[in-house]
């Protein structure tokens, strides 16, 4: 009886992990290399005057405070902040 309830749970977990892996691969290998992302990144860095919002140093990266789970790349600009590499490494 215990096995019957376990099988659907295992399938859901496997399916979830597979979809997450596909989203992550698309995000890393396609979206972050796109012109759309480069434009959005520039807008965020310019908005924050190329300064890290956490420490005030020169920002070289853009950090997502939130991710758009279903529509990758459709996150609003307000979810993004300029950040230096050392602060970005601390957050991840």
PyMOL Python script that loads the backbone (N, CA, C, O; Angstrom):
from pymol import cmd

cmd.read_pdbstr("""\
ATOM      1  N   UNK A   1       0.821  -1.196   0.000  1.00  0.00           N
ATOM      2  CA  UNK A   1       0.000   0.000   0.000  1.00  0.00           C
ATOM      3  C   UNK A   1       0.866   1.261   0.000  1.00  0.00           C
ATOM      4  O   UNK A   1       0.520   2.256  -0.637  1.00  0.00           O
ATOM      5  N   UNK A   2       1.963   1.216   0.697  1.00  0.00           N
ATOM      6  CA  UNK A   2       2.852   2.354   0.777  1.00  0.00           C
ATOM      7  C   UNK A   2       3.496   2.650  -0.583  1.00  0.00           C
ATOM      8  O   UNK A   2       3.709   3.814  -0.924  1.00  0.00           O
ATOM      9  N   UNK A   3       3.802   1.623  -1.347  1.00  0.00           N
ATOM     10  CA  UNK A   3       4.435   1.783  -2.653  1.00  0.00           C
ATOM     11  C   UNK A   3       3.498   2.471  -3.644  1.00  0.00           C
ATOM     12  O   UNK A   3       3.957   3.254  -4.476  1.00  0.00           O
ATOM     13  N   UNK A   4       2.213   2.198  -3.572  1.00  0.00           N
ATOM     14  CA  UNK A   4       1.239   2.789  -4.495  1.00  0.00           C
ATOM     15  C   UNK A   4       1.240   4.314  -4.368  1.00  0.00           C
ATOM     16  O   UNK A   4       1.157   5.002  -5.385  1.00  0.00           O
ATOM     17  N   UNK A   5       1.327   4.851  -3.183  1.00  0.00           N
ATOM     18  CA  UNK A   5       1.356   6.297  -2.983  1.00  0.00           C
ATOM     19  C   UNK A   5       2.705   6.903  -3.308  1.00  0.00           C
ATOM     20  O   UNK A   5       2.800   8.097  -3.590  1.00  0.00           O
ATOM     21  N   UNK A   6       3.734   6.101  -3.271  1.00  0.00           N
ATOM     22  CA  UNK A   6       5.090   6.584  -3.512  1.00  0.00           C
ATOM     23  C   UNK A   6       5.372   6.809  -5.000  1.00  0.00           C
ATOM     24  O   UNK A   6       6.095   7.739  -5.358  1.00  0.00           O
ATOM     25  N   UNK A   7       4.814   5.977  -5.855  1.00  0.00           N
ATOM     26  CA  UNK A   7       5.091   6.055  -7.291  1.00  0.00           C
ATOM     27  C   UNK A   7       4.651   7.399  -7.895  1.00  0.00           C
ATOM     28  O   UNK A   7       5.451   8.016  -8.599  1.00  0.00           O
ATOM     29  N   UNK A   8       3.436   7.877  -7.661  1.00  0.00           N
ATOM     30  CA  UNK A   8       3.060   9.192  -8.223  1.00  0.00           C
ATOM     31  C   UNK A   8       3.944  10.327  -7.682  1.00  0.00           C
ATOM     32  O   UNK A   8       4.282  11.257  -8.414  1.00  0.00           O
ATOM     33  N   UNK A   9       4.307  10.244  -6.421  1.00  0.00           N
ATOM     34  CA  UNK A   9       5.154  11.275  -5.829  1.00  0.00           C
ATOM     35  C   UNK A   9       6.521  11.289  -6.501  1.00  0.00           C
ATOM     36  O   UNK A   9       7.049  12.355  -6.816  1.00  0.00           O
ATOM     37  N   UNK A  10       7.096  10.103  -6.723  1.00  0.00           N
ATOM     38  CA  UNK A  10       8.400  10.018  -7.386  1.00  0.00           C
ATOM     39  C   UNK A  10       8.332  10.554  -8.820  1.00  0.00           C
ATOM     40  O   UNK A  10       9.249  11.236  -9.277  1.00  0.00           O
ATOM     41  N   UNK A  11       7.245  10.243  -9.519  1.00  0.00           N
ATOM     42  CA  UNK A  11       7.086  10.740 -10.889  1.00  0.00           C
ATOM     43  C   UNK A  11       6.987  12.264 -10.907  1.00  0.00           C
ATOM     44  O   UNK A  11       7.611  12.913 -11.746  1.00  0.00           O
ATOM     45  N   UNK A  12       6.212  12.837  -9.994  1.00  0.00           N
ATOM     46  CA  UNK A  12       6.074  14.295  -9.931  1.00  0.00           C
ATOM     47  C   UNK A  12       7.418  14.954  -9.630  1.00  0.00           C
ATOM     48  O   UNK A  12       7.765  15.977 -10.219  1.00  0.00           O
ATOM     49  N   UNK A  13       8.154  14.366  -8.724  1.00  0.00           N
ATOM     50  CA  UNK A  13       9.465  14.909  -8.357  1.00  0.00           C
ATOM     51  C   UNK A  13      10.433  14.839  -9.546  1.00  0.00           C
ATOM     52  O   UNK A  13      11.156  15.798  -9.818  1.00  0.00           O
ATOM     53  N   UNK A  14      10.444  13.712 -10.245  1.00  0.00           N
ATOM     54  CA  UNK A  14      11.306  13.543 -11.407  1.00  0.00           C
ATOM     55  C   UNK A  14      10.932  14.546 -12.493  1.00  0.00           C
ATOM     56  O   UNK A  14      11.805  15.175 -13.092  1.00  0.00           O
ATOM     57  N   UNK A  15       9.633  14.693 -12.744  1.00  0.00           N
ATOM     58  CA  UNK A  15       9.151  15.624 -13.756  1.00  0.00           C
ATOM     59  C   UNK A  15       9.527  17.061 -13.403  1.00  0.00           C
ATOM     60  O   UNK A  15       9.964  17.816 -14.272  1.00  0.00           O
ATOM     61  N   UNK A  16       9.364  17.445 -12.149  1.00  0.00           N
ATOM     62  CA  UNK A  16       9.719  18.784 -11.679  1.00  0.00           C
ATOM     63  C   UNK A  16      11.207  19.052 -11.898  1.00  0.00           C
ATOM     64  O   UNK A  16      11.579  20.113 -12.398  1.00  0.00           O
ATOM     65  N   UNK A  17      12.058  18.094 -11.525  1.00  0.00           N
ATOM     66  CA  UNK A  17      13.500  18.267 -11.673  1.00  0.00           C
ATOM     67  C   UNK A  17      13.910  18.363 -13.142  1.00  0.00           C
ATOM     68  O   UNK A  17      14.809  19.131 -13.482  1.00  0.00           O
ATOM     69  N   UNK A  18      13.270  17.606 -13.997  1.00  0.00           N
ATOM     70  CA  UNK A  18      13.563  17.651 -15.424  1.00  0.00           C
ATOM     71  C   UNK A  18      13.213  19.026 -16.001  1.00  0.00           C
ATOM     72  O   UNK A  18      14.003  19.608 -16.745  1.00  0.00           O
ATOM     73  N   UNK A  19      12.037  19.540 -15.661  1.00  0.00           N
ATOM     74  CA  UNK A  19      11.623  20.864 -16.146  1.00  0.00           C
ATOM     75  C   UNK A  19      12.541  21.955 -15.615  1.00  0.00           C
ATOM     76  O   UNK A  19      12.883  22.887 -16.343  1.00  0.00           O
ATOM     77  N   UNK A  20      12.942  21.849 -14.354  1.00  0.00           N
ATOM     78  CA  UNK A  20      13.840  22.837 -13.759  1.00  0.00           C
ATOM     79  C   UNK A  20      15.192  22.830 -14.466  1.00  0.00           C
ATOM     80  O   UNK A  20      15.770  23.887 -14.715  1.00  0.00           O
ATOM     81  N   UNK A  21      15.690  21.650 -14.784  1.00  0.00           N
ATOM     82  CA  UNK A  21      16.962  21.538 -15.484  1.00  0.00           C
ATOM     83  C   UNK A  21      16.884  22.163 -16.878  1.00  0.00           C
ATOM     84  O   UNK A  21      17.816  22.844 -17.306  1.00  0.00           O
ATOM     85  N   UNK A  22      15.782  21.935 -17.580  1.00  0.00           N
ATOM     86  CA  UNK A  22      15.600  22.528 -18.914  1.00  0.00           C
ATOM     87  C   UNK A  22      15.541  24.050 -18.840  1.00  0.00           C
ATOM     88  O   UNK A  22      16.160  24.736 -19.653  1.00  0.00           O
ATOM     89  N   UNK A  23      14.787  24.587 -17.857  1.00  0.00           N
ATOM     90  CA  UNK A  23      14.704  26.043 -17.685  1.00  0.00           C
ATOM     91  C   UNK A  23      16.077  26.626 -17.382  1.00  0.00           C
ATOM     92  O   UNK A  23      16.466  27.645 -17.954  1.00  0.00           O
ATOM     93  N   UNK A  24      16.802  25.984 -16.493  1.00  0.00           N
ATOM     94  CA  UNK A  24      18.123  26.464 -16.094  1.00  0.00           C
ATOM     95  C   UNK A  24      19.086  26.444 -17.285  1.00  0.00           C
ATOM     96  O   UNK A  24      19.842  27.395 -17.483  1.00  0.00           O
ATOM     97  N   UNK A  25      19.064  25.376 -18.072  1.00  0.00           N
ATOM     98  CA  UNK A  25      19.938  25.298 -19.237  1.00  0.00           C
ATOM     99  C   UNK A  25      19.591  26.370 -20.264  1.00  0.00           C
ATOM    100  O   UNK A  25      20.489  26.996 -20.828  1.00  0.00           O
ATOM    101  N   UNK A  26      18.298  26.591 -20.514  1.00  0.00           N
ATOM    102  CA  UNK A  26      17.884  27.633 -21.445  1.00  0.00           C
ATOM    103  C   UNK A  26      18.349  29.000 -20.941  1.00  0.00           C
ATOM    104  O   UNK A  26      18.880  29.805 -21.706  1.00  0.00           O
ATOM    105  N   UNK A  27      18.147  29.249 -19.662  1.00  0.00           N
ATOM    106  CA  UNK A  27      18.514  30.531 -19.069  1.00  0.00           C
ATOM    107  C   UNK A  27      20.013  30.789 -19.208  1.00  0.00           C
ATOM    108  O   UNK A  27      20.426  31.868 -19.633  1.00  0.00           O
ATOM    109  N   UNK A  28      20.817  29.802 -18.852  1.00  0.00           N
ATOM    110  CA  UNK A  28      22.278  29.981 -18.882  1.00  0.00           C
ATOM    111  C   UNK A  28      22.851  29.985 -20.290  1.00  0.00           C
ATOM    112  O   UNK A  28      23.722  30.800 -20.595  1.00  0.00           O
ATOM    113  N   UNK A  29      22.385  29.102 -21.146  1.00  0.00           N
ATOM    114  CA  UNK A  29      23.000  28.915 -22.452  1.00  0.00           C
ATOM    115  C   UNK A  29      22.395  29.753 -23.563  1.00  0.00           C
ATOM    116  O   UNK A  29      23.039  29.967 -24.590  1.00  0.00           O
ATOM    117  N   UNK A  30      21.181  30.228 -23.382  1.00  0.00           N
ATOM    118  CA  UNK A  30      20.516  30.978 -24.453  1.00  0.00           C
ATOM    119  C   UNK A  30      20.199  32.413 -24.026  1.00  0.00           C
ATOM    120  O   UNK A  30      20.655  33.368 -24.654  1.00  0.00           O
ATOM    121  N   UNK A  31      19.420  32.556 -22.962  1.00  0.00           N
ATOM    122  CA  UNK A  31      18.933  33.887 -22.595  1.00  0.00           C
ATOM    123  C   UNK A  31      20.052  34.837 -22.184  1.00  0.00           C
ATOM    124  O   UNK A  31      20.069  35.985 -22.629  1.00  0.00           O
ATOM    125  N   UNK A  32      20.985  34.393 -21.348  1.00  0.00           N
ATOM    126  CA  UNK A  32      22.044  35.289 -20.887  1.00  0.00           C
ATOM    127  C   UNK A  32      23.025  35.676 -21.987  1.00  0.00           C
ATOM    128  O   UNK A  32      23.856  36.561 -21.787  1.00  0.00           O
ATOM    129  N   UNK A  33      22.941  35.029 -23.141  1.00  0.00           N
ATOM    130  CA  UNK A  33      23.788  35.375 -24.279  1.00  0.00           C
ATOM    131  C   UNK A  33      23.030  36.164 -25.346  1.00  0.00           C
ATOM    132  O   UNK A  33      23.593  36.511 -26.385  1.00  0.00           O
ATOM    133  N   UNK A  34      21.764  36.444 -25.089  1.00  0.00           N
ATOM    134  CA  UNK A  34      20.927  37.108 -26.089  1.00  0.00           C
ATOM    135  C   UNK A  34      21.103  38.624 -26.065  1.00  0.00           C
ATOM    136  O   UNK A  34      21.550  39.199 -25.073  1.00  0.00           O
ATOM    137  N   UNK A  35      20.743  39.253 -27.177  1.00  0.00           N
ATOM    138  CA  UNK A  35      20.769  40.720 -27.258  1.00  0.00           C
ATOM    139  C   UNK A  35      19.753  41.330 -26.317  1.00  0.00           C
ATOM    140  O   UNK A  35      19.985  42.400 -25.755  1.00  0.00           O
ATOM    141  N   UNK A  36      18.635  40.660 -26.141  1.00  0.00           N
ATOM    142  CA  UNK A  36      17.596  41.152 -25.216  1.00  0.00           C
ATOM    143  C   UNK A  36      18.162  41.307 -23.807  1.00  0.00           C
ATOM    144  O   UNK A  36      17.935  42.324 -23.152  1.00  0.00           O
ATOM    145  N   UNK A  37      18.905  40.293 -23.338  1.00  0.00           N
ATOM    146  CA  UNK A  37      19.492  40.376 -21.995  1.00  0.00           C
ATOM    147  C   UNK A  37      20.555  41.469 -21.929  1.00  0.00           C
ATOM    148  O   UNK A  37      20.651  42.182 -20.930  1.00  0.00           O
ATOM    149  N   UNK A  38      21.353  41.604 -22.986  1.00  0.00           N
ATOM    150  CA  UNK A  38      22.398  42.630 -22.995  1.00  0.00           C
ATOM    151  C   UNK A  38      21.795  44.028 -22.885  1.00  0.00           C
ATOM    152  O   UNK A  38      22.336  44.888 -22.191  1.00  0.00           O
ATOM    153  N   UNK A  39      20.669  44.253 -23.577  1.00  0.00           N
ATOM    154  CA  UNK A  39      19.986  45.553 -23.475  1.00  0.00           C
ATOM    155  C   UNK A  39      19.434  45.769 -22.073  1.00  0.00           C
ATOM    156  O   UNK A  39      19.591  46.844 -21.494  1.00  0.00           O
ATOM    157  N   UNK A  40      18.795  44.753 -21.538  1.00  0.00           N
ATOM    158  CA  UNK A  40      18.205  44.872 -20.200  1.00  0.00           C
ATOM    159  C   UNK A  40      19.296  45.104 -19.151  1.00  0.00           C
ATOM    160  O   UNK A  40      19.127  45.911 -18.237  1.00  0.00           O
ATOM    161  N   UNK A  41      20.408  44.394 -19.291  1.00  0.00           N
ATOM    162  CA  UNK A  41      21.532  44.546 -18.367  1.00  0.00           C
ATOM    163  C   UNK A  41      22.066  45.977 -18.407  1.00  0.00           C
ATOM    164  O   UNK A  41      22.334  46.572 -17.363  1.00  0.00           O
ATOM    165  N   UNK A  42      22.219  46.524 -19.606  1.00  0.00           N
ATOM    166  CA  UNK A  42      22.701  47.890 -19.762  1.00  0.00           C
ATOM    167  C   UNK A  42      21.753  48.888 -19.098  1.00  0.00           C
ATOM    168  O   UNK A  42      22.198  49.807 -18.410  1.00  0.00           O
ATOM    169  N   UNK A  43      20.456  48.709 -19.302  1.00  0.00           N
ATOM    170  CA  UNK A  43      19.458  49.613 -18.716  1.00  0.00           C
ATOM    171  C   UNK A  43      19.559  49.598 -17.191  1.00  0.00           C
ATOM    172  O   UNK A  43      19.493  50.651 -16.557  1.00  0.00           O
ATOM    173  N   UNK A  44      19.718  48.418 -16.601  1.00  0.00           N
ATOM    174  CA  UNK A  44      19.803  48.303 -15.142  1.00  0.00           C
ATOM    175  C   UNK A  44      21.087  48.947 -14.630  1.00  0.00           C
ATOM    176  O   UNK A  44      21.051  49.691 -13.650  1.00  0.00           O
ATOM    177  N   UNK A  45      22.212  48.674 -15.271  1.00  0.00           N
ATOM    178  CA  UNK A  45      23.477  49.275 -14.842  1.00  0.00           C
ATOM    179  C   UNK A  45      23.414  50.799 -14.946  1.00  0.00           C
ATOM    180  O   UNK A  45      23.891  51.505 -14.057  1.00  0.00           O
ATOM    181  N   UNK A  46      22.828  51.303 -16.028  1.00  0.00           N
ATOM    182  CA  UNK A  46      22.709  52.755 -16.197  1.00  0.00           C
ATOM    183  C   UNK A  46      21.768  53.342 -15.142  1.00  0.00           C
ATOM    184  O   UNK A  46      22.050  54.399 -14.577  1.00  0.00           O
ATOM    185  N   UNK A  47      20.652  52.660 -14.877  1.00  0.00           N
ATOM    186  CA  UNK A  47      19.699  53.136 -13.862  1.00  0.00           C
ATOM    187  C   UNK A  47      20.374  53.294 -12.497  1.00  0.00           C
ATOM    188  O   UNK A  47      20.138  54.269 -11.782  1.00  0.00           O
ATOM    189  N   UNK A  48      21.215  52.320 -12.151  1.00  0.00           N
ATOM    190  CA  UNK A  48      21.883  52.345 -10.846  1.00  0.00           C
ATOM    191  C   UNK A  48      23.231  53.062 -10.889  1.00  0.00           C
ATOM    192  O   UNK A  48      24.012  52.980  -9.941  1.00  0.00           O
ATOM    193  N   UNK A  49      23.503  53.764 -11.992  1.00  0.00           N
ATOM    194  CA  UNK A  49      24.714  54.569 -12.148  1.00  0.00           C
ATOM    195  C   UNK A  49      25.986  53.735 -12.005  1.00  0.00           C
ATOM    196  O   UNK A  49      26.993  54.214 -11.484  1.00  0.00           O
ATOM    197  N   UNK A  50      25.935  52.511 -12.460  1.00  0.00           N
ATOM    198  CA  UNK A  50      27.069  51.588 -12.450  1.00  0.00           C
ATOM    199  C   UNK A  50      27.678  51.424 -11.056  1.00  0.00           C
ATOM    200  O   UNK A  50      28.886  51.238 -10.913  1.00  0.00           O
ATOM    201  N   UNK A  51      26.828  51.494 -10.038  1.00  0.00           N
ATOM    202  CA  UNK A  51      27.278  51.301  -8.652  1.00  0.00           C
ATOM    203  C   UNK A  51      26.527  50.141  -8.028  1.00  0.00           C
ATOM    204  O   UNK A  51      25.337  49.949  -8.275  1.00  0.00           O
ATOM    205  N   UNK A  52      27.238  49.366  -7.214  1.00  0.00           N
ATOM    206  CA  UNK A  52      26.637  48.241  -6.508  1.00  0.00           C
ATOM    207  C   UNK A  52      25.621  48.783  -5.507  1.00  0.00           C
ATOM    208  O   UNK A  52      25.926  49.699  -4.745  1.00  0.00           O
ATOM    209  N   UNK A  53      24.430  48.225  -5.508  1.00  0.00           N
ATOM    210  CA  UNK A  53      23.385  48.699  -4.602  1.00  0.00           C
ATOM    211  C   UNK A  53      23.652  48.272  -3.164  1.00  0.00           C
ATOM    212  O   UNK A  53      23.015  48.789  -2.246  1.00  0.00           O
ATOM    213  N   UNK A  54      24.577  47.343  -2.945  1.00  0.00           N
ATOM    214  CA  UNK A  54      24.864  46.852  -1.604  1.00  0.00           C
ATOM    215  C   UNK A  54      26.062  47.544  -0.967  1.00  0.00           C
ATOM    216  O   UNK A  54      26.014  47.884   0.216  1.00  0.00           O
ATOM    217  N   UNK A  55      27.146  47.763  -1.729  1.00  0.00           N
ATOM    218  CA  UNK A  55      28.350  48.336  -1.105  1.00  0.00           C
ATOM    219  C   UNK A  55      28.806  49.648  -1.746  1.00  0.00           C
ATOM    220  O   UNK A  55      29.641  50.347  -1.171  1.00  0.00           O
ATOM    221  N   UNK A  56      28.283  49.994  -2.913  1.00  0.00           N
ATOM    222  CA  UNK A  56      28.634  51.252  -3.558  1.00  0.00           C
ATOM    223  C   UNK A  56      29.830  51.178  -4.503  1.00  0.00           C
ATOM    224  O   UNK A  56      30.156  52.172  -5.152  1.00  0.00           O
ATOM    225  N   UNK A  57      30.491  50.022  -4.596  1.00  0.00           N
ATOM    226  CA  UNK A  57      31.610  49.870  -5.533  1.00  0.00           C
ATOM    227  C   UNK A  57      31.083  49.867  -6.969  1.00  0.00           C
ATOM    228  O   UNK A  57      29.874  49.897  -7.198  1.00  0.00           O
ATOM    229  N   UNK A  58      32.003  49.832  -7.922  1.00  0.00           N
ATOM    230  CA  UNK A  58      31.618  49.784  -9.339  1.00  0.00           C
ATOM    231  C   UNK A  58      30.928  48.454  -9.629  1.00  0.00           C
ATOM    232  O   UNK A  58      31.473  47.385  -9.352  1.00  0.00           O
ATOM    233  N   UNK A  59      29.734  48.533 -10.185  1.00  0.00           N
ATOM    234  CA  UNK A  59      28.954  47.335 -10.500  1.00  0.00           C
ATOM    235  C   UNK A  59      29.359  46.804 -11.869  1.00  0.00           C
ATOM    236  O   UNK A  59      29.488  47.565 -12.828  1.00  0.00           O
ATOM    237  N   UNK A  60      29.555  45.505 -11.951  1.00  0.00           N
ATOM    238  CA  UNK A  60      29.906  44.861 -13.214  1.00  0.00           C
ATOM    239  C   UNK A  60      28.900  43.780 -13.588  1.00  0.00           C
ATOM    240  O   UNK A  60      28.965  43.220 -14.682  1.00  0.00           O
ATOM    241  N   UNK A  61      27.970  43.488 -12.684  1.00  0.00           N
ATOM    242  CA  UNK A  61      27.013  42.415 -12.909  1.00  0.00           C
ATOM    243  C   UNK A  61      25.610  42.875 -12.533  1.00  0.00           C
ATOM    244  O   UNK A  61      25.428  43.890 -11.860  1.00  0.00           O
ATOM    245  N   UNK A  62      24.630  42.108 -12.981  1.00  0.00           N
ATOM    246  CA  UNK A  62      23.231  42.385 -12.649  1.00  0.00           C
ATOM    247  C   UNK A  62      22.676  41.172 -11.921  1.00  0.00           C
ATOM    248  O   UNK A  62      22.835  40.038 -12.373  1.00  0.00           O
ATOM    249  N   UNK A  63      22.027  41.416 -10.795  1.00  0.00           N
ATOM    250  CA  UNK A  63      21.490  40.347  -9.951  1.00  0.00           C
ATOM    251  C   UNK A  63      19.969  40.324 -10.041  1.00  0.00           C
ATOM    252  O   UNK A  63      19.315  41.366 -10.000  1.00  0.00           O
ATOM    253  N   UNK A  64      19.419  39.121 -10.164  1.00  0.00           N
ATOM    254  CA  UNK A  64      17.963  38.950 -10.132  1.00  0.00           C
ATOM    255  C   UNK A  64      17.520  38.813  -8.681  1.00  0.00           C
ATOM    256  O   UNK A  64      17.944  37.886  -7.991  1.00  0.00           O
ATOM    257  N   UNK A  65      16.675  39.720  -8.214  1.00  0.00           N
ATOM    258  CA  UNK A  65      16.088  39.548  -6.883  1.00  0.00           C
ATOM    259  C   UNK A  65      15.012  38.473  -6.943  1.00  0.00           C
ATOM    260  O   UNK A  65      14.775  37.762  -5.966  1.00  0.00           O
ATOM    261  N   UNK A  66      14.368  38.360  -8.093  1.00  0.00           N
ATOM    262  CA  UNK A  66      13.358  37.330  -8.353  1.00  0.00           C
ATOM    263  C   UNK A  66      13.515  36.868  -9.790  1.00  0.00           C
ATOM    264  O   UNK A  66      14.080  37.574 -10.624  1.00  0.00           O
ATOM    265  N   UNK A  67      13.012  35.682 -10.069  1.00  0.00           N
ATOM    266  CA  UNK A  67      13.043  35.135 -11.426  1.00  0.00           C
ATOM    267  C   UNK A  67      11.615  34.936 -11.920  1.00  0.00           C
ATOM    268  O   UNK A  67      10.716  34.621 -11.140  1.00  0.00           O
ATOM    269  N   UNK A  68      11.417  35.123 -13.214  1.00  0.00           N
ATOM    270  CA  UNK A  68      10.137  34.819 -13.836  1.00  0.00           C
ATOM    271  C   UNK A  68      10.147  33.325 -14.139  1.00  0.00           C
ATOM    272  O   UNK A  68      10.853  32.882 -15.044  1.00  0.00           O
ATOM    273  N   UNK A  69       9.376  32.552 -13.395  1.00  0.00           N
ATOM    274  CA  UNK A  69       9.451  31.097 -13.507  1.00  0.00           C
ATOM    275  C   UNK A  69       8.972  30.571 -14.845  1.00  0.00           C
ATOM    276  O   UNK A  69       9.603  29.680 -15.413  1.00  0.00           O
ATOM    277  N   UNK A  70       7.891  31.090 -15.358  1.00  0.00           N
ATOM    278  CA  UNK A  70       7.332  30.546 -16.595  1.00  0.00           C
ATOM    279  C   UNK A  70       7.782  31.318 -17.818  1.00  0.00           C
ATOM    280  O   UNK A  70       7.941  30.729 -18.887  1.00  0.00           O
ATOM    281  N   UNK A  71       7.991  32.601 -17.696  1.00  0.00           N
ATOM    282  CA  UNK A  71       8.372  33.436 -18.839  1.00  0.00           C
ATOM    283  C   UNK A  71       9.786  33.971 -18.639  1.00  0.00           C
ATOM    284  O   UNK A  71       9.976  35.125 -18.256  1.00  0.00           O
ATOM    285  N   UNK A  72      10.760  33.132 -18.897  1.00  0.00           N
ATOM    286  CA  UNK A  72      12.146  33.542 -18.708  1.00  0.00           C
ATOM    287  C   UNK A  72      12.437  34.722 -19.623  1.00  0.00           C
ATOM    288  O   UNK A  72      12.136  34.695 -20.817  1.00  0.00           O
ATOM    289  N   UNK A  73      13.022  35.745 -19.044  1.00  0.00           N
ATOM    290  CA  UNK A  73      13.338  36.939 -19.813  1.00  0.00           C
ATOM    291  C   UNK A  73      12.264  37.993 -19.754  1.00  0.00           C
ATOM    292  O   UNK A  73      12.460  39.095 -20.267  1.00  0.00           O
ATOM    293  N   UNK A  74      11.144  37.696 -19.153  1.00  0.00           N
ATOM    294  CA  UNK A  74      10.045  38.658 -19.062  1.00  0.00           C
ATOM    295  C   UNK A  74       9.975  39.306 -17.680  1.00  0.00           C
ATOM    296  O   UNK A  74       8.967  39.915 -17.323  1.00  0.00           O
ATOM    297  N   UNK A  75      11.060  39.170 -16.904  1.00  0.00           N
ATOM    298  CA  UNK A  75      11.054  39.780 -15.576  1.00  0.00           C
ATOM    299  C   UNK A  75      11.102  41.298 -15.712  1.00  0.00           C
ATOM    300  O   UNK A  75      11.782  41.820 -16.595  1.00  0.00           O
ATOM    301  N   UNK A  76      10.389  42.008 -14.846  1.00  0.00           N
ATOM    302  CA  UNK A  76      10.430  43.468 -14.906  1.00  0.00           C
ATOM    303  C   UNK A  76      11.796  43.987 -14.440  1.00  0.00           C
ATOM    304  O   UNK A  76      12.504  43.319 -13.686  1.00  0.00           O
ATOM    305  N   UNK A  77      12.142  45.161 -14.894  1.00  0.00           N
ATOM    306  CA  UNK A  77      13.420  45.778 -14.546  1.00  0.00           C
ATOM    307  C   UNK A  77      13.551  45.951 -13.033  1.00  0.00           C
ATOM    308  O   UNK A  77      14.658  45.877 -12.499  1.00  0.00           O
ATOM    309  N   UNK A  78      12.440  46.179 -12.338  1.00  0.00           N
ATOM    310  CA  UNK A  78      12.524  46.396 -10.890  1.00  0.00           C
ATOM    311  C   UNK A  78      12.979  45.151 -10.131  1.00  0.00           C
ATOM    312  O   UNK A  78      13.349  45.255  -8.962  1.00  0.00           O
ATOM    313  N   UNK A  79      12.962  43.987 -10.760  1.00  0.00           N
ATOM    314  CA  UNK A  79      13.456  42.760 -10.118  1.00  0.00           C
ATOM    315  C   UNK A  79      14.966  42.617 -10.251  1.00  0.00           C
ATOM    316  O   UNK A  79      15.546  41.688  -9.688  1.00  0.00           O
ATOM    317  N   UNK A  80      15.614  43.522 -10.987  1.00  0.00           N
ATOM    318  CA  UNK A  80      17.040  43.442 -11.262  1.00  0.00           C
ATOM    319  C   UNK A  80      17.772  44.586 -10.574  1.00  0.00           C
ATOM    320  O   UNK A  80      17.257  45.702 -10.502  1.00  0.00           O
ATOM    321  N   UNK A  81      18.982  44.311 -10.065  1.00  0.00           N
ATOM    322  CA  UNK A  81      19.799  45.342  -9.432  1.00  0.00           C
ATOM    323  C   UNK A  81      21.247  45.197  -9.903  1.00  0.00           C
ATOM    324  O   UNK A  81      21.712  44.104 -10.225  1.00  0.00           O
ATOM    325  N   UNK A  82      21.942  46.333  -9.934  1.00  0.00           N
ATOM    326  CA  UNK A  82      23.363  46.340 -10.262  1.00  0.00           C
ATOM    327  C   UNK A  82      24.145  45.917  -9.032  1.00  0.00           C
ATOM    328  O   UNK A  82      23.802  46.273  -7.904  1.00  0.00           O
ATOM    329  N   UNK A  83      25.211  45.146  -9.271  1.00  0.00           N
ATOM    330  CA  UNK A  83      25.943  44.588  -8.149  1.00  0.00           C
ATOM    331  C   UNK A  83      27.390  44.323  -8.559  1.00  0.00           C
ATOM    332  O   UNK A  83      27.663  44.034  -9.724  1.00  0.00           O
ATOM    333  N   UNK A  84      28.314  44.422  -7.607  1.00  0.00           N
ATOM    334  CA  UNK A  84      29.718  44.099  -7.896  1.00  0.00           C
ATOM    335  C   UNK A  84      29.912  42.584  -7.762  1.00  0.00           C
ATOM    336  O   UNK A  84      29.073  41.887  -7.192  1.00  0.00           O
ATOM    337  N   UNK A  85      31.017  42.095  -8.289  1.00  0.00           N
ATOM    338  CA  UNK A  85      31.256  40.651  -8.289  1.00  0.00           C
ATOM    339  C   UNK A  85      31.366  40.084  -6.879  1.00  0.00           C
ATOM    340  O   UNK A  85      30.833  39.007  -6.613  1.00  0.00           O
ATOM    341  N   UNK A  86      32.043  40.781  -5.970  1.00  0.00           N
ATOM    342  CA  UNK A  86      32.206  40.245  -4.614  1.00  0.00           C
ATOM    343  C   UNK A  86      30.865  40.134  -3.878  1.00  0.00           C
ATOM    344  O   UNK A  86      30.624  39.146  -3.184  1.00  0.00           O
ATOM    345  N   UNK A  87      30.007  41.122  -4.021  1.00  0.00           N
ATOM    346  CA  UNK A  87      28.676  41.034  -3.384  1.00  0.00           C
ATOM    347  C   UNK A  87      27.831  39.953  -4.051  1.00  0.00           C
ATOM    348  O   UNK A  87      27.069  39.260  -3.376  1.00  0.00           O
ATOM    349  N   UNK A  88      27.959  39.803  -5.369  1.00  0.00           N
ATOM    350  CA  UNK A  88      27.199  38.785  -6.078  1.00  0.00           C
ATOM    351  C   UNK A  88      27.625  37.380  -5.627  1.00  0.00           C
ATOM    352  O   UNK A  88      26.789  36.494  -5.449  1.00  0.00           O
ATOM    353  N   UNK A  89      28.924  37.195  -5.447  1.00  0.00           N
ATOM    354  CA  UNK A  89      29.429  35.905  -4.952  1.00  0.00           C
ATOM    355  C   UNK A  89      28.920  35.617  -3.554  1.00  0.00           C
ATOM    356  O   UNK A  89      28.620  34.466  -3.237  1.00  0.00           O
ATOM    357  N   UNK A  90      28.816  36.627  -2.715  1.00  0.00           N
ATOM    358  CA  UNK A  90      28.301  36.442  -1.338  1.00  0.00           C
ATOM    359  C   UNK A  90      26.835  36.024  -1.350  1.00  0.00           C
ATOM    360  O   UNK A  90      26.412  35.205  -0.534  1.00  0.00           O
ATOM    361  N   UNK A  91      26.056  36.591  -2.281  1.00  0.00           N
ATOM    362  CA  UNK A  91      24.633  36.269  -2.341  1.00  0.00           C
ATOM    363  C   UNK A  91      24.384  34.871  -2.870  1.00  0.00           C
ATOM    364  O   UNK A  91      23.365  34.262  -2.542  1.00  0.00           O
ATOM    365  N   UNK A  92      25.290  34.348  -3.682  1.00  0.00           N
ATOM    366  CA  UNK A  92      25.118  33.005  -4.228  1.00  0.00           C
ATOM    367  C   UNK A  92      26.033  32.082  -3.495  1.00  0.00           C
ATOM    368  O   UNK A  92      26.064  30.886  -3.783  1.00  0.00           O
TER     369      UNK A  92
END
""", "prot")
cmd.dss("prot")
cmd.show_as("cartoon", "prot")
cmd.util.cbc("prot")
cmd.orient("prot")
